[in-house]
Amino acid sequence: MSQRLIDLVHQFKEKKVLVIGDFILDVFINGTTSRISPEAPVPVVDVQKKMLCLGGAGNVAANLQALGATTLLCSVIGEDLYESSVKPLLKQHKIQEQYLVHDNKRRTEVKTRILADQHTIVRFDEGDHCSLSESSESLLIDLLADAYQACDAVIIADYEKGVISARVIASLIQLQTHYPRFIAIDSKRLFSFSALRPTVVKPNYKQALNLLNIETMPDRIAQVDQISKQLIEKTRAKYVALTLDSDGAVWIERGQKSLHLPADPVYNPNVCGAGDTYLATATLALVSNAEKIEAAQIAAIASHCVIEKSGTSVCHAIDIVDKIVNKTKILTSTSLLTSLTDQLKAKNKRIIFTNGCFDIMHCGHTHYLQEARKMGDVLIVGVNSDESVRRLKGKSRPINILRDRMHVLAAFSSIDYIISFGNENDEDNPANLIRALKPDIVVKGEDYRNKQMPELQAINEVGAKLVLLPFTHGKSTTNIIRRIQENSSPNQVTKMKA
């Protein structure tokens, strides 16, 4: 299942998604507080950092870009003092402005949060919530029509700030009739979009109850299961992905049993923008032909990534792969290694590689791996298969089978990823792994200084730097095995104390 999820994430880069909705600028002012103002009974915040982020439809687009997709953002921003802040953010996230309407009579929607010691004290909202002017609305519809045909999927991010008007909805319905596309919607008024027959809608618990005009119940998950059919009928969607914050999410499909995925706990979570990440990721997964449960799993991982971060954050494809792989740290194929390498290098990570049998772990291994890890950002360790160890060390080895050796290595904080080699073509050196990985540095033990190194050609081919590290004197698996054999006797009996 893990490999399947990773393969789906790798397909995200092939997709093009149109985002239509309300543009919001999120501002975070972070500081500390230790005193009360003498002017009024309020805390004084000593500002340490100010951060500006894309919010609303802009955050959805930023997440899609971070996940690897090509994104077309269709929205409206004001020609005001915030415009100069918006443009660098769009450039930072590689989002083109060609489908954005700049309105000199409209104020950009801005949400400013004041935080003291990572806790939000107050939020200020600015901007226009009224309907668009007729000229801006017409221009937006023209841009929408131009972008619609060029995309694989459409995400409607409606925060009821005036961009998604009745005319815009009517235009979307007409476009969908002529050019059917995958439709995903996040809105407090999902009933307004039922004529689109969306593929997936993403209400939260409160929005779902408001949609059906019903009250809350103590057992939210049981209640969602009870109202699942009503939600499908009301929205006319294929899937309803209902998010329940700390309780995870419930996915509803017409005629099928509801699927509940619990959420992994996060200390002091930052939920701002997590719903945008969830919908962006679920959309890309479904467009990549993921099953419902696969889309739900990938979306949950992505949203978990962003709530661990500060501000309105985005999730990168590599973040999802890390979350999947780091449950064990074990890579299961060379193709996965190659794909991981591409993503790491895209983020300018310095990759370190080393390898060994690692049969019986000792302090020499610990020191060696720690020193190797200090040389870069990511340490990937190749481990000889059981067959390879037998060919190199003799029929009595390994003492510990490959699965156990990799499990022990996974517990080392210095190691980021682990992959085995040596199962095919009597390959007892990591030359093929080095060619696939293209590391910046290859680390070997100092005992190779005067020995022939079979993988040296591969190291030179990929332009990696070879570094030889000294081993801890007298520490080796072979010596440990020899001492055990010397101190043991077939006739020796161990007496247990009563």
C-alpha positions in Angstrom: 0.0 0.0 0.0 2.8 2.4 0.8 4.4 2.0 -2.6 1.0 2.5 -4.3 0.5 5.8 -2.4 3.9 7.0 -3.3 3.4 6.2 -7.0 0.2 8.2 -6.9 2.0 11.2 -5.4 4.6 11.0 -8.2 1.7 11.4 -10.8 0.7 14.8 -9.4 3.3 16.6 -11.5 1.5 15.5 -14.7 -1.8 17.4 -13.7 -3.0 20.8 -14.4 -5.6 22.3 -12.1 -7.7 25.5 -12.3 -8.5 27.2 -9.0 -11.4 29.7 -8.9 -12.4 31.5 -5.7 -11.8 34.2 -3.2 -8.2 35.5 -2.8 -7.1 36.1 0.8 -3.8 37.4 2.2 -2.9 35.9 5.5 -0.7 38.0 7.8 0.9 36.6 11.0 2.5 38.9 13.5 4.4 36.7 16.0 5.8 37.9 19.3 6.1 37.3 23.1 4.2 38.8 26.0 5.2 39.2 29.6 3.3 42.3 30.8 -0.1 44.0 30.7 -0.5 47.4 29.1 -1.0 50.3 31.6 -3.4 51.9 29.1 -5.9 49.0 29.2 -6.2 45.4 30.6 -4.6 43.8 27.5 -1.3 42.0 27.0 1.6 43.9 25.3 3.1 41.9 22.5 6.7 42.4 21.6 6.8 41.7 17.9 9.6 39.5 16.7 8.4 38.3 13.3 5.9 39.2 10.6 4.9 36.7 8.0 2.7 37.1 4.9 1.1 34.0 3.2 -1.3 33.2 0.4 -4.7 32.4 1.9 -8.0 31.3 0.5 -7.9 30.3 -3.2 -4.3 31.5 -3.2 -3.4 28.9 -0.6 -5.1 26.1 -2.5 -3.1 27.1 -5.6 0.1 27.3 -3.6 -0.5 23.8 -2.3 -1.1 22.4 -5.8 2.1 23.9 -7.0 4.0 22.6 -4.0 2.6 19.1 -4.7 4.0 19.3 -8.3 0.9 20.2 -10.3 0.6 23.1 -12.8 -1.9 25.6 -11.4 -4.1 28.3 -12.9 -5.4 30.7 -10.3 -8.5 32.7 -11.3 -9.5 35.3 -8.8 -9.7 39.0 -8.0 -7.3 41.2 -6.0 -7.5 44.9 -5.2 -5.1 47.5 -6.6 -4.3 48.7 -3.1 -1.4 48.8 -0.7 -1.4 45.0 -0.4 -0.9 44.4 -4.1 2.9 44.9 -3.8 3.0 42.2 -1.1 0.9 39.7 -3.2 3.0 39.7 -6.3 6.2 38.4 -4.6 4.2 35.7 -2.9 2.8 34.6 -6.2 6.3 34.5 -7.7 7.6 32.6 -4.8 5.0 29.8 -5.3 5.4 30.0 -9.1 1.8 31.0 -9.7 1.2 33.0 -12.9 -0.9 36.2 -12.7 -2.5 35.9 -16.2 -5.9 34.7 -14.8 -6.0 37.3 -12.0 -8.3 40.3 -12.2 -6.8 43.5 -10.6 -9.6 45.8 -9.5 -8.8 49.4 -8.5 -12.1 49.8 -6.7 -11.8 46.7 -4.6 -9.9 46.1 -1.3 -7.9 42.9 -1.0 -9.2 40.5 1.6 -6.6 40.4 4.4 -6.7 38.4 7.7 -4.1 39.6 10.3 -3.5 37.4 13.3 -1.6 38.5 16.3 0.2 35.7 18.1 1.9 35.7 21.5 4.1 32.7 22.3 2.4 30.8 19.4 -1.1 31.4 20.6 -3.5 33.6 18.7 -4.7 36.6 20.7 -6.8 38.4 18.1 -7.6 38.5 14.4 -8.3 41.6 12.3 -10.2 41.2 8.9 -10.0 43.8 6.2 -11.3 43.9 2.6 -14.4 44.0 0.6 -17.1 41.2 0.9 -19.5 42.8 -1.6 -20.2 41.5 -5.1 -17.8 42.3 -7.9 -18.3 45.2 -10.2 -19.9 44.2 -13.5 -16.7 44.9 -15.4 -14.6 42.8 -13.0 -17.1 40.0 -13.0 -17.2 39.9 -16.9 -13.4 39.9 -17.1 -13.3 37.1 -14.6 -15.8 35.0 -16.5 -13.8 35.5 -19.8 -10.6 34.4 -18.1 -12.4 31.5 -16.5 -13.6 30.3 -19.9 -10.1 30.6 -21.4 -8.5 28.5 -18.5 -11.3 25.9 -18.2 -10.4 23.9 -21.3 -6.7 23.8 -20.5 -7.1 21.9 -17.1 -7.6 18.4 -15.9 -9.6 19.5 -12.8 -11.3 22.5 -11.3 -11.3 23.5 -7.6 -13.9 26.0 -6.4 -12.6 27.7 -3.2 -15.6 29.7 -2.1 -15.3 31.7 1.1 -18.3 34.0 0.4 -16.1 37.1 -0.2 -17.9 38.0 -3.4 -15.9 36.4 -6.2 -18.1 33.4 -6.8 -21.3 35.2 -7.8 -24.5 33.9 -9.4 -23.2 34.8 -12.8 -19.9 33.0 -12.2 -21.7 29.9 -11.0 -23.9 30.0 -14.1 -20.8 30.3 -16.3 -19.2 27.3 -14.5 -22.3 25.3 -15.2 -22.3 26.2 -18.8 -18.6 25.4 -19.2 -19.0 22.1 -17.4 -21.8 21.1 -19.7 -19.6 21.7 -22.8 -16.2 20.6 -21.3 -16.8 18.1 -18.5 -14.0 18.3 -15.9 -13.3 16.9 -12.4 -14.9 19.3 -10.0 -13.9 19.8 -6.3 -15.6 22.3 -4.1 -15.0 23.9 -0.7 -17.9 26.2 0.3 -20.3 27.0 3.1 -23.1 27.0 0.5 -22.6 23.7 -1.3 -26.3 23.6 -2.4 -25.5 26.5 -4.8 -23.2 24.2 -6.8 -25.3 21.1 -7.0 -26.1 21.6 -10.7 -22.4 21.1 -11.4 -22.6 17.5 -10.0 -19.2 17.8 -8.4 -16.8 14.9 -8.0 -15.9 15.8 -4.5 -17.1 18.4 -1.9 -15.3 19.1 1.4 -17.5 20.5 4.1 -16.4 20.6 7.7 -18.7 19.3 10.5 -20.3 22.7 11.1 -20.9 23.3 7.4 -22.4 19.9 6.9 -24.9 20.5 9.8 -25.8 24.0 8.5 -26.3 22.6 5.0 -29.0 20.2 6.4 -30.2 22.6 9.1 -29.7 20.1 12.0 -28.1 20.3 15.5 -25.0 18.7 16.8 -24.9 15.3 18.5 -22.4 14.0 21.1 -21.1 11.3 18.8 -20.1 13.2 15.7 -18.9 10.2 13.7 -22.1 8.3 14.3 -24.1 11.4 13.3 -22.2 11.8 10.1 -22.9 8.2 9.2 -26.6 8.8 9.8 -26.8 11.9 7.6 -24.5 10.6 4.8 -27.3 9.9 2.4 -28.7 13.4 2.9 -25.4 15.0 2.2 -24.9 13.1 -1.0 -28.5 14.0 -2.2 -28.1 17.7 -1.2 -24.7 18.2 -2.9 -25.2 15.7 -5.7 -21.5 14.9 -5.4 -19.9 11.6 -6.0 -17.8 12.0 -2.8 -18.3 14.0 0.3 -15.1 14.4 2.3 -16.3 15.6 5.6 -13.4 16.9 7.9 -13.7 16.6 11.6 -10.5 18.3 12.8 -9.1 16.1 15.7 -11.5 13.2 14.8 -10.0 12.9 11.2 -12.4 12.7 8.3 -15.3 10.7 7.0 -15.6 10.0 3.3 -19.1 9.3 1.9 -19.9 7.8 -1.4 -23.3 7.1 -2.9 -24.5 3.6 -2.1 -21.3 2.8 -0.1 -20.5 2.5 3.5 -18.9 5.6 5.0 -15.2 5.5 5.5 -13.7 7.0 8.7 -10.0 7.8 8.9 -8.9 8.9 12.4 -6.3 11.8 12.6 -2.9 11.4 14.0 -2.5 13.6 17.1 -0.4 16.8 16.8 0.8 18.9 19.7 -0.3 22.5 19.5 -1.7 22.1 15.9 -1.9 25.1 13.6 -5.0 24.4 11.5 -5.0 27.6 9.4 -5.2 26.5 5.8 -5.2 22.8 6.5 -8.6 22.4 4.7 -7.1 23.9 1.6 -4.2 21.5 1.7 -6.6 18.6 2.2 -8.8 19.5 -0.8 -5.8 20.2 -3.1 -4.2 16.8 -2.2 -7.5 14.8 -2.4 -8.2 16.4 -5.8 -4.8 15.5 -7.2 -5.0 11.9 -5.8 -8.5 11.3 -7.3 -7.5 12.8 -10.7 -4.5 10.4 -10.6 -7.0 7.5 -10.4 -6.7 6.9 -6.6 -9.3 4.8 -4.9 -11.4 6.6 -2.2 -9.4 5.2 0.7 -6.1 6.1 -1.0 -7.2 9.7 -1.7 -8.3 9.9 1.9 -5.0 8.6 3.3 -2.9 10.9 1.1 -5.0 14.0 2.0 -4.8 13.1 5.7 -1.0 12.9 5.5 -0.7 16.2 3.7 -2.9 18.1 6.1 -1.0 16.5 9.0 2.2 18.0 7.5 0.8 21.6 7.4 -0.7 21.6 10.9 2.7 20.9 12.3 4.0 24.1 10.7 3.5 27.7 11.6 1.4 30.2 9.6 -0.6 29.3 6.5 1.7 26.6 5.1 1.9 24.3 2.1 2.7 20.6 1.8 5.3 19.5 -0.8 5.2 16.1 -2.5 8.4 15.2 -0.8 6.7 15.9 2.6 4.1 13.2 1.8 6.7 10.7 0.7 8.7 11.4 3.8 5.6 10.8 6.0 4.9 7.5 4.2 8.4 6.2 4.1 9.5 7.4 7.6 7.1 5.1 9.3 9.9 2.6 8.6 12.4 4.7 6.7 12.8 1.7 4.3 12.7 2.2 0.6 11.4 -0.8 -1.3 12.7 -0.2 -4.8 15.3 1.5 -6.9 12.6 3.4 -8.8 11.4 4.9 -5.5 15.0 5.8 -4.7 15.3 7.6 -8.0 12.1 9.5 -7.6 13.1 10.5 -4.0 16.4 11.7 -5.3 14.7 14.0 -7.9 12.6 15.6 -5.2 15.5 16.0 -2.7 17.7 17.6 -5.3 14.8 20.0 -6.3 14.9 21.2 -2.7 18.8 21.5 -2.9 19.3 18.9 -0.3 22.9 17.5 0.1 22.7 13.7 -0.1 25.1 11.4 1.7 25.3 7.7 0.9 27.1 4.8 2.7 26.6 1.1 2.8 27.5 -2.0 4.8 26.3 -5.4 6.2 25.5 -3.9 9.6 25.1 -7.5 11.0 25.6 -6.9 14.7 25.5 -3.2 15.6 28.1 -1.7 17.9 29.5 1.7 18.9 31.8 1.8 15.9 28.7 1.8 13.6 27.0 4.5 15.7 30.0 6.8 15.5 30.5 6.1 11.8 26.9 6.9 10.9 26.8 10.0 13.0 29.9 11.4 11.4 28.5 10.6 7.9 25.3 12.4 8.7 27.1 15.6 9.6 28.3 15.9 6.0 24.9 16.8 4.5 21.2 17.0 4.8 20.1 13.5 4.1 21.8 10.2 4.9 20.8 7.1 2.8 22.2 3.7 3.8 22.5 0.7 1.5 22.4 -2.7 3.3 23.6 -5.9 1.9 21.0 -8.6 1.4 21.3 -11.9 3.3 22.5 -13.6 0.1 25.1 -10.9 -0.4 26.4 -11.2 3.2 26.8 -14.9 2.8 28.8 -14.5 -0.3 31.0 -11.9 1.3 31.3 -13.3 4.9 30.7 -17.0 4.6 27.8 -19.4 5.1 27.5 -18.7 8.8 26.5 -15.1 8.2 24.5 -13.0 8.6 23.7 -13.5 12.3 20.7 -11.2 11.9 18.5 -11.4 8.8 18.0 -8.4 6.5 14.6 -7.5 7.9 16.0 -7.3 11.5 19.1 -5.4 10.4 17.1 -2.8 8.6 14.7 -2.5 11.5 17.6 -1.7 13.9 19.1 0.8 11.5 15.7 2.5 11.2 15.9 3.4 14.9 19.0 5.5 14.3 18.2 9.2 14.2 21.2 9.8 12.0 19.7 7.8 9.2 17.0 9.2 6.9 16.4 6.3 4.5 17.5 2.7 4.1 17.5 0.4 1.0 18.8 -3.1 0.4 20.9 -4.4 -2.5 22.6 -7.6 -3.5 19.7 -9.8 -4.5 20.3 -9.9 -8.2 23.2 -10.8 -10.5 25.5 -11.5 -7.5 25.8 -7.7 -7.0 27.6 -7.3 -3.7 28.5 -3.6 -4.1 26.2 -0.6 -4.3 27.3 0.7 -7.7 23.7 0.6 -9.2 22.3 2.3 -6.1 24.9 5.1 -6.5 24.0 5.5 -10.1 20.3 5.8 -9.2 20.8 8.0 -6.2 23.5 10.3 -7.6 24.7 11.4 -4.1 26.8 14.4 -3.4 29.1 12.4 -1.0 29.8 8.7 -0.7 31.2 7.6 2.7 33.3 4.5 3.1 35.5 3.1 5.9 39.2 4.0 6.0 40.1 0.4 5.4 39.2 0.9 1.7 42.1 3.3 1.3 44.4 0.6 0.0 41.8 -1.7 -1.4 40.1 -2.1 -4.7 36.7 -0.5 -4.6 34.2 -2.0 -7.1 31.8 1.0 -6.9 34.6 3.6 -7.6 33.6 3.8 -11.2 30.0 4.6 -10.4 31.1 7.2 -7.8 33.2 9.0 -10.5 30.4 8.7 -13.1 27.9 10.6 -10.9 30.5 13.1 -9.8 30.2 12.3 -6.1 32.9 13.1 -3.6 34.4 10.0 -1.8 35.2 10.4 1.9 36.9 7.8 3.9 36.1 7.7 7.7 38.2 6.0 10.3 36.6 3.1 12.1 36.6 2.9 15.9 39.7 0.8 16.8 38.9 -2.8 17.7 35.2 -2.6 17.1 33.8 -4.9 14.4 31.1 -7.6 14.0 33.7 -10.2 13.2 35.6 -9.5 16.5 32.4 -9.6 18.5 31.5 -13.0 17.0 35.0 -14.3 17.6 34.9 -13.3 21.3 31.5 -15.0 21.7 32.9 -18.2 20.2 36.1 -18.1 22.3 34.2 -17.6 25.5 31.6 -20.3 24.8 31.9 -24.0 25.2 29.5 -26.8 24.3 30.0 -28.3 27.7 29.5 -25.1 29.6 26.3 -25.0 31.7 24.8 -21.8 33.0 23.3 -22.1 36.5 20.3 -20.0 37.3 20.0 -18.6 40.7 16.8 -19.5 42.5 
